[in-house]
Amino acid sequence: MKFELIRGDEESSAPMEDLSFEIEVKEFEEKYLLLRVIFENPLMLSVGAVSDILRVTIIDTTLFTDPLTGKTIKEGTQLEFKIPA
């Protein structure tokens, strides 16, 4: 998976260098994946006029395979989450 932070507003958002983060896998079960996003400066998120967005892109489709059908999530599938949610 690829994780990107998209600034909501270039003019009023915090500088990108202040918005670094790490991803921690809390649980990876057959039916769900629980992630924790740890921001270096959480109070700098979504400080602009428009909320920042965390975008998750599926790169390795084998991580998400239906055990009954063998079907996978399409490569390049994206999920976006407004911050704060």
N, C-alpha and C positions, 0 to 999 in steps of 0.2 A: 504494500500500500504506500501511496505517496501522500504526504500531508503538506498543505500549503496554507499560509495565512494570507488572506486577501484584505488589504486595507479598504475600509469603507469609503473614505474620502481622502484623496491625496493632500489636499490643502490643510485640513484640520486634524488629521490622524497623527498619532505618534510616529516618529521615525522607525523604519523597519528594523534597525539595529537594536531598538528597545523592545522588540516584539518576538524575541526568540523563545522557543518552547521545546519540550521533550515529550515523547509519547511513551507511556508505560502500559503494557498489556496486563490488566488485572485478572481477567478470566477469558479463556478461549474454549468454549464448549461447543457441542454439536449444533445447538440451535441459536447460539448468540456469541457475540464478542463484546467484552467490556473493556474500554480503554480509559485511561486517565491522561489528561493533557495538563502538563505542568508548565506554566508560563513563568519566565524569568521575572517579568514585571507585570503582574496581572492588573494592576491599577491603571496601566497605560493602554489597555484594550478598549476599543470602541469609545475613545474620548472625543472623537470627531462628530460631525453632524450625522454621519451614516455609520451603522454598526459594522464592525469588522466581521469577516467570515472565515471559518475553518473549512477548507475543501479537502475531501478525502477521495483519492482516485484509486480504483482497483487496478493493480499491475499484474499480480500473480493470481490468475483465476483458479488455480488448484487449491488455494486456501479455502475457497467457498464452493464446495461440491456437494450436491444433494446425494446422500448415500443410497437412496432408492433408485433414482433415475440416472445419476451420473452427470446431470446437467450442472453447469457452472455459471457464475455471474459473468456477464460479458466484460471482457477486458476494456478498460477505459471508463467503466461506470463511475459516475461521480455522485457524491453526497455533499451537501453544503449545510453548514450550521452557523446561524447568526450567533455572535458573541456579544453580550451574554445571552444564553438561551432562555 
